[in-house]
Amino acid sequence: MRIPSKILKTTVMMMLLVIISTAIAAQSPFSETPVEVKKISESTLSVDNVSQAGSADKNDSEDKGNIFQRVGRFIKNSFNKLVSAIKNRNKPGKLPAYINRAVTIPGHETAEFVFQGICPMPESINAAARKEAFYRYILLSYYPKTDITSQPSQLIVIDSLTGKAIRRFALYLAAGKPYTGHAGGITAAGKYLWVASGFKLYGFELQQIIDFVADKGAKTTTVSLDGLPPSFTLPARDLIVKSVYSVDSTASYVSFDGEYLWVGDFVKSSDSKYGPVPHHAKNKLDLKTWIAGYRVDREGMPVASEKYTFPCDDKSYEGHKPDRLIFCRESVQGFAISKGFTALSVSYGACSSKLAFYKAPVAKNSFKHSFKPEGQSKTFSADAWVVDSATHLTTIELPAGSEDLEFDGHVLYVGFEGASPNYAPKWTKLNPLLKIESRFYLINPKLIEELTR
């Protein structure tokens, strides 16, 4: 990403002021920092007294010149390193050993779509709880910037063997009625691919996706591609929602652990657009967000049937009562759980992201949480857990804009929206040293030292 020269110069000059003051202090005899003293050779001392006296003033001048020359060289080298760091901060480099793969996220060459969700795609319909040893195909979801495109939200299929995008799906609520939701998270469970947004889970037929990916005769569409980025020029078909399930969550992300669908809120109390759901914030834990767990049947359909209404942001929503709850911190964009850990994808704005790991919830640490949504006469309850500092294992820093998470039993999938033209220019203007990543990662938790102790 090219930084505007004005921003680059301003940032460099500010940092140089700090460097200069530090450098001068390091050379000052009044500083507590030790001053470098060079050893004088015996040959220098052999010069006669007359020569020494006659050249005293000259030596003083040279010594002073040497000090300032050293400061000058220090400043110049620091400046060059700073400029190089800014220019090269997003060039691919050596990744940590725990990142198995890094694959380009298509679609961010233009601004029509923003990446959000990620999950592996099974190659056949299995019982909901079954996990495969290896997933060749990876699904990515995108929401449209409706001010510049009339296209619906999209799914892209990546072949993990080649790293190439091979199929595209346009999402519809009904024939001729596009789904333009945030598609903040996606996950495959049983017969369904679930897409999360707006207090709902949208279930699409997974078999249709599998069949189209397997169709070797599929050809790139010849219909108009207006409003789509060039990398979305792929064999494509439409998908229509098969089932819609309302949840007691903003449905900002979703994941599946083989038994429960976990649907979470994105909350940022300092931003009025992302305030908490009122009854989620009423607890003794001083936490304002929860992740709602819904047990599914063998076909991947949630089984909870009890529903109620609740208010949020001056609107009324209907949701099914969760079977389980996990309370967590704010700014969570994705969640994954296994027998060994719980992981949160944490990001907001022009800052580095975090992948935070916690101990996995266990039965003995559960508690019964009771809640009463505004307007309801009945009090509801569910088994609950909390992930916080007491259960924290380790945190890994990631590039800006981390999103949805999924764990397939072997690797964690996580991608980034930061490379979108909708975000990268603004974020790097605010933070020129910010790391922007145009790829998604496959992370092996077994290679993270703190998780193996």
C-alpha positions in Angstrom: 0.0 0.0 0.0 1.5 3.3 -1.0 1.5 6.0 1.7 0.9 9.6 0.6 4.1 11.6 0.8 2.6 14.2 3.1 1.6 11.6 5.6 4.9 9.8 5.3 6.9 13.0 5.8 4.8 14.1 8.8 5.2 10.7 10.5 8.9 10.5 9.8 9.6 14.0 11.1 7.7 13.3 14.3 9.6 10.1 14.9 12.9 11.8 14.0 12.4 14.5 16.7 12.3 11.6 19.2 15.3 10.0 17.6 17.3 13.2 17.6 16.6 14.1 21.2 17.5 10.5 22.2 20.7 10.6 20.1 21.9 13.9 21.5 21.2 12.8 25.1 23.3 9.7 24.4 26.3 11.9 23.4 25.9 14.5 26.2 28.3 14.4 29.1 25.4 15.6 31.3 23.4 12.6 30.5 23.4 9.6 32.8 23.9 7.4 29.7 27.6 6.4 29.4 29.5 8.2 26.7 31.6 6.2 24.4 35.4 6.9 25.0 37.8 5.8 22.3 41.2 4.5 23.4 44.1 6.7 22.2 47.1 4.8 20.7 50.7 5.1 22.0 51.8 6.5 18.6 49.6 9.5 19.2 51.2 10.2 22.5 54.8 10.2 21.0 54.2 13.5 19.3 56.3 16.4 20.8 54.8 18.8 23.2 55.1 21.7 20.7 53.0 19.9 18.1 50.5 18.9 20.8 50.2 22.5 22.0 50.0 23.9 18.5 47.2 21.5 17.5 45.2 21.5 20.7 42.5 23.8 19.3 42.4 21.9 16.0 41.9 18.6 17.9 39.1 20.1 19.9 37.4 21.1 16.7 37.9 17.7 15.1 36.5 15.9 18.2 33.4 18.1 18.2 33.1 17.5 14.5 33.3 13.7 15.1 30.5 13.8 17.7 28.2 15.7 15.4 29.2 13.5 12.5 28.3 10.5 14.5 24.9 12.0 15.5 24.4 12.9 11.8 25.1 9.4 10.7 22.8 8.0 13.4 20.0 10.3 12.3 20.4 9.5 8.6 20.5 5.7 9.2 17.5 5.9 11.5 15.6 7.9 8.9 16.4 5.4 6.2 15.3 2.5 8.4 12.1 4.2 9.2 11.2 5.0 5.6 12.1 1.4 4.7 9.9 0.0 7.5 6.9 2.0 6.3 7.4 1.1 2.7 8.0 -2.6 3.3 5.7 -3.3 6.2 3.2 -5.2 4.0 5.6 -7.1 1.8 5.3 -10.9 2.4 7.9 -12.1 4.8 8.7 -15.2 6.8 5.6 -16.2 8.7 5.7 -17.8 12.2 5.9 -21.6 12.2 2.4 -22.0 13.5 0.9 -20.5 10.3 0.7 -23.5 7.9 -0.6 -21.6 4.9 -1.3 -18.0 3.8 -3.7 -17.7 0.7 -4.7 -14.6 -1.1 -8.2 -13.3 -0.4 -9.8 -12.5 -3.8 -12.1 -9.5 -4.3 -10.1 -6.8 -2.6 -8.6 -5.4 -5.8 -11.7 -3.2 -6.0 -14.2 -1.8 -3.4 -17.5 -3.5 -4.2 -17.1 -6.4 -1.7 -15.6 -6.9 1.7 -14.4 -10.2 3.0 -16.0 -11.5 6.3 -16.5 -15.2 6.9 -14.4 -18.3 6.5 -14.9 -22.1 7.0 -13.8 -25.4 5.4 -16.2 -27.1 3.0 -16.9 -30.8 3.4 -17.0 -32.7 0.1 -20.0 -34.8 1.2 -23.0 -34.4 3.5 -22.2 -36.1 6.8 -23.8 -36.3 10.2 -23.4 -32.9 11.8 -20.8 -33.9 14.4 -18.4 -35.6 11.9 -15.1 -33.8 11.1 -12.9 -34.7 8.2 -9.1 -35.3 8.3 -8.5 -32.8 5.5 -10.5 -30.2 3.7 -9.5 -29.3 0.2 -12.0 -26.5 -0.3 -12.4 -23.3 1.8 -15.4 -21.0 1.7 -15.2 -17.3 2.0 -18.1 -14.9 2.4 -18.4 -11.2 1.4 -20.9 -8.4 2.0 -21.6 -5.8 -0.8 -21.0 -2.1 -0.5 -24.6 -1.3 -1.7 -23.7 2.3 -2.6 -21.4 1.1 -5.4 -22.9 -2.4 -6.4 -26.3 -3.9 -6.8 -24.9 -7.4 -6.5 -26.0 -9.6 -3.5 -23.6 -11.0 -0.9 -21.2 -13.6 -2.3 -19.5 -16.9 -1.4 -16.2 -17.8 -3.0 -14.7 -21.3 -3.0 -10.9 -21.6 -2.8 -9.0 -24.7 -3.7 -6.5 -25.1 -0.9 -4.2 -27.2 -3.1 -3.6 -24.4 -5.6 -4.7 -21.3 -3.6 -7.0 -20.3 -6.5 -10.6 -19.2 -6.4 -12.7 -21.7 -8.4 -16.4 -21.0 -7.9 -18.7 -18.1 -6.9 -22.2 -18.2 -5.4 -24.6 -15.2 -5.3 -26.9 -15.4 -2.3 -30.7 -14.8 -2.4 -33.5 -14.8 0.1 -35.9 -15.8 -2.6 -35.9 -15.9 -6.4 -35.2 -12.3 -7.5 -34.7 -11.1 -3.9 -31.0 -10.7 -3.2 -29.5 -11.2 0.3 -27.3 -8.2 1.0 -26.6 -8.9 4.7 -23.2 -8.6 6.4 -22.4 -12.4 6.1 -20.2 -11.8 9.1 -19.6 -15.5 9.7 -20.2 -18.8 7.9 -20.0 -22.5 9.0 -21.0 -25.9 7.6 -23.2 -28.1 9.8 -24.9 -31.2 8.5 -27.0 -30.3 5.4 -26.6 -26.6 5.8 -24.1 -23.8 5.2 -25.1 -21.2 7.8 -24.6 -17.5 7.1 -24.8 -15.1 10.1 -26.1 -11.6 10.1 -28.8 -9.3 11.6 -30.0 -11.6 14.5 -30.5 -14.5 12.1 -28.9 -17.6 10.7 -29.5 -18.2 7.0 -29.3 -21.8 6.0 -28.3 -22.6 2.4 -28.2 -26.2 1.0 -24.7 -27.4 1.3 -25.3 -30.2 -1.3 -25.8 -27.6 -4.0 -22.5 -26.0 -3.2 -20.7 -29.4 -3.1 -22.3 -30.5 -6.4 -21.3 -27.2 -8.2 -17.7 -27.4 -7.0 -17.5 -31.0 -8.2 -19.0 -30.2 -11.6 -16.0 -30.3 -14.0 -18.1 -28.9 -16.8 -19.0 -25.7 -14.9 -18.0 -22.6 -17.0 -17.5 -19.0 -16.2 -20.8 -17.1 -16.5 -21.4 -15.0 -19.6 -24.0 -12.7 -18.0 -23.1 -9.2 -17.0 -20.4 -8.9 -14.3 -21.1 -5.3 -13.5 -20.5 -4.6 -9.9 -18.1 -7.5 -9.3 -14.3 -7.4 -8.9 -12.3 -9.0 -11.7 -11.2 -11.9 -9.5 -14.9 -12.9 -9.1 -15.0 -13.8 -12.8 -15.6 -17.5 -12.1 -18.1 -20.3 -12.8 -21.1 -19.1 -10.8 -24.6 -19.9 -9.7 -27.3 -18.5 -7.4 -28.1 -20.0 -4.0 -31.5 -19.4 -2.4 -32.0 -19.6 1.4 -33.5 -22.9 2.5 -34.1 -22.1 6.2 -34.0 -19.0 8.4 -33.4 -19.3 12.2 -33.7 -16.4 14.5 -31.2 -16.1 17.4 -30.7 -14.2 20.6 -27.5 -12.6 19.2 -26.5 -9.9 16.8 -25.2 -12.8 14.7 -22.0 -11.0 13.8 -20.1 -14.3 13.5 -20.8 -18.1 13.8 -18.9 -21.3 14.2 -19.7 -25.0 14.7 -18.0 -27.3 17.1 -19.7 -30.6 16.0 -22.6 -30.3 18.4 -23.4 -26.6 18.9 -23.7 -23.6 16.6 -22.1 -20.6 18.4 -23.5 -17.2 17.3 -21.9 -14.1 18.7 -22.3 -10.4 19.2 -19.9 -7.7 18.1 -19.9 -5.0 20.7 -17.9 -1.8 21.1 -19.3 0.3 23.8 -17.3 3.4 22.8 -19.0 3.3 19.4 -22.7 4.0 19.4 -23.2 1.9 16.3 -22.1 -1.2 18.2 -23.7 -1.0 21.6 -24.6 -4.1 23.5 -28.0 -5.9 23.4 -29.5 -4.6 26.7 -30.3 -8.0 28.4 -26.9 -9.4 27.4 -25.2 -6.6 29.4 -27.2 -7.3 32.6 -25.0 -9.7 34.5 -22.7 -9.8 37.5 -19.6 -10.3 35.4 -19.2 -6.8 34.1 -19.2 -8.1 30.5 -21.5 -6.8 27.8 -21.5 -9.5 25.2 -22.3 -13.1 24.9 -22.0 -16.0 22.4 -25.1 -18.0 22.2 -24.8 -21.8 21.7 -27.5 -23.8 19.9 -27.5 -27.6 19.9 -28.2 -29.0 16.4 -29.7 -32.3 15.2 -28.0 -34.7 12.8 -29.0 -32.6 9.8 -27.4 -29.5 11.3 -30.6 -27.7 12.3 -30.9 -26.0 15.7 -33.4 -27.8 18.0 -34.3 -25.0 20.4 -37.9 -24.1 19.9 -38.7 -21.5 22.7 -38.8 -18.0 21.4 -39.2 -14.5 22.8 -38.9 -10.9 21.6 -36.4 -8.3 22.9 -35.4 -4.7 22.0 -32.1 -3.5 20.6 -31.3 -0.1 19.1 -34.9 1.0 19.2 -36.0 -2.1 17.2 -37.7 -5.3 18.3 -36.3 -8.7 17.4 -37.4 -12.2 17.9 -34.9 -14.9 18.9 -34.7 -18.5 20.1 -33.5 -19.1 23.6 -29.9 -20.3 23.6 -29.0 -23.7 25.0 -25.7 -22.4 26.3 -24.0 -19.1 26.8 -20.4 -17.9 26.8 -19.6 -14.4 28.1 -16.6 -12.6 26.7 -14.9 -9.3 26.1 -15.8 -6.7 23.5 -14.5 -6.3 19.9 -14.8 -10.0 19.1 -15.2 -10.7 15.4 -14.9 -14.5 15.5 -15.0 -17.5 17.8 -13.8 -21.1 17.7 -13.8 -23.8 20.4 -12.2 -27.2 20.8 -11.5 -29.6 23.6 -8.2 -27.9 24.3 -9.0 -24.2 23.9 -11.4 -21.4 23.1 -10.2 -18.8 20.6 -11.4 -15.2 20.0 -10.6 -13.1 16.9 -10.4 -9.5 18.3 -10.2 -6.4 16.1 -11.5 -2.9 15.7 -10.3 -0.2 13.3 -6.7 0.9 12.6 -5.0 -1.4 15.1 -3.3 -4.7 15.1 -5.7 -7.6 15.7 -5.4 -10.2 18.4 -6.0 -14.0 18.4 -6.7 -14.7 22.1 -6.7 -18.2 23.5 -8.5 -19.3 26.7 -9.0 -22.6 28.5 -11.9 -24.6 27.0 -15.1 -24.4 29.1 -15.7 -27.5 31.2 -18.8 -28.7 33.0 -17.5 -28.1 36.5 -17.0 -24.4 35.7 -20.5 -23.7 34.4 -23.1 -21.7 36.2 -26.8 -21.0 35.6 -27.4 -17.6 34.1 -30.9 -16.1 34.4 -32.1 -13.3 32.2 -35.3 -11.4 31.5 -35.4 -9.5 28.2 -37.3 -6.2 28.4 -41.0 -6.6 27.8 -41.0 -10.2 28.9 -42.9 -11.4 32.0 -40.9 -14.7 32.1 -37.3 -15.2 33.2 -35.2 -17.5 31.1 -32.0 -19.4 32.0 -29.2 -21.3 30.4 -25.9 -22.9 31.4 -23.1 -20.4 31.0 -19.3 -20.0 31.1 -17.0 -17.0 31.0 -13.7 -16.5 29.1 -11.6 -13.8 30.8 -8.2 -13.2 32.3 -8.6 -16.1 34.8 -8.8 -18.6 31.9 -6.5 -16.8 29.5 -3.7 -18.9 27.9 -1.9 -16.7 25.4 -2.6 -14.0 22.8 -1.0 -13.7 19.3 -0.8 -10.4 17.4 -2.3 -10.5 13.9 -2.6 -8.0 11.1 -5.5 -5.4 11.1 -9.1 -6.4 10.5 -9.2 -10.1 11.6 -12.7 -11.5 11.1 -14.5 -14.9 11.5 -12.8 -18.0 12.9 -13.3 -21.7 12.4 -11.5 -24.7 13.7 -11.7 -28.0 11.8 -10.1 -30.2 14.5 -6.6 -29.6 13.0 -6.2 -25.9 11.9 -7.8 -22.6 12.7 -9.0 -20.5 9.7 -8.9 -16.7 10.0 -9.0 -13.9 7.4 -8.7 -10.1 7.3 -10.8 -7.3 5.9 -8.0 -4.8 6.2 -6.8 -5.1 2.6 -10.1 -3.9 1.3 -9.9 -0.5 -0.5 -12.7 0.5 1.9 -10.4 0.3 4.9 -6.7 0.1 4.0 -6.2 3.7 2.9 -8.0 5.1 5.9 -6.3 2.8 8.4 -2.8 3.4 7.1 -3.4 7.1 7.1 -4.2 6.9 10.8 -1.4 4.4 11.5 1.3 4.3 8.8 3.1 1.4 10.4 0.0 -0.8 10.5 0.4 -4.3 9.1 -2.2 -5.0 6.4 -2.6 -8.6 5.2 -4.2 -9.5 1.9 -4.2 -13.3 2.7 -6.1 -15.6 5.0 -4.2 -17.9 7.4 -4.4 -21.5 8.3 -3.0 -21.8 11.9 -1.8 -24.9 13.6 -2.5 -24.5 17.4 -0.2 -27.5 18.2 2.7 -25.3 17.1 1.8 -22.5 19.5 4.1 -23.2 22.5 1.8 -21.8 25.2 -1.1 -24.1 24.1 1.0 -27.3 24.4 2.2 -26.8 28.0 
